[in-house]
Amino acid sequence: MTDVSKTNITLEEYLKLLKQMKSAALNDMDTFPDYEMKSAGSQNMSALGLSLRYRDDEDCLYADYIMEHQLFTGLHPYLWEEMKEESNYILKDQDLFQEPAENKFYWEVIKYLQIQDKIYIQYKAAFSLKGKILSVKGNTADFKRLSFQYPEYEKYFTNDQKFILDHADQLSLPDNVVLPYVPGDILYIDANPFGKSFYAVYCGETAMEQEYLEWTKKEYGYYKREHPCLYISKEQKKLTDASLTGDCLMFTDDVSFPYAPLDRIQVVDNCEESFLIKAADRIKNHKL
């Protein structure tokens, strides 16, 4: 796994990287079997697992239905057919739910890698019930250069696997992204199917002393960006702050996104939450 240095990037560059991650995962899930068979000397053995995740209406907690004892050697055709068939059953039961079923359920495809007697999870890819890939989350914890037990096997990883692992941290913690929003903007964040969609008010990039900002550039190689916003916590029943580019986003109190959802934000003129409207007005008029 290569240590990819961060630099400050725009939102457009982040969205381009997210698209590349999805393409890499889709390609890897169908090509890794042939690649491993052709890699002389490789003891890598990969497989795909499948689980269905669904959201509880009351508290946004998720439960998993794991397709036990089913491992697949590629996305197509069998795993894809399994997902499609099961998704159709759920979609036919739409009358059982108060909102579209695709907003409550999603599939998680897990890429497993076995090297000798140890099994790793390389990455997880989320798919909607209608077959759209939503996110890719690389498991960098096990593949850090100083902790990976079998670095000699990295040469057998596909280019797609390397790309996913190299850029996973950027998607989960995009604290180098420069966002185009203006303080006081009302943001609509489409959290489906990872949580319930919600509104937030952008507070503006966190003001830092210039000395500290320059230190982050020297220490990390880029200016660290924090983008706080206000949202209404259903759990705490009050305005709460969070960062759009923070790690393990917990906007919906109990459910975190598998990646920073910067592709799911839309600036809107109004919302149904009076507290947020007042907060937006105060921020715009420098009263907060």
Secondary structure by P-SEA (a helix, b strand, c coil): ccccccccccaaaaaaaaaaaaaaaaaaaccaaaaaaaccccccccbbbbbbbbbbccccbbbbbccccccccccccaaaaaaaaaaaaaaaacccccccccccbbbbbbbbbbccccccccbbbbbcccccccccccccccccccccccccccccccaaaaaaaaccccccccccccccccccbbbbbccccccccbbbbbcccccccaaaaaaaaaaccccbbbbbbbbbccccccbbbbbcccccccccccccccccccccbbbbcccccaaaaaaaaaaaaccc
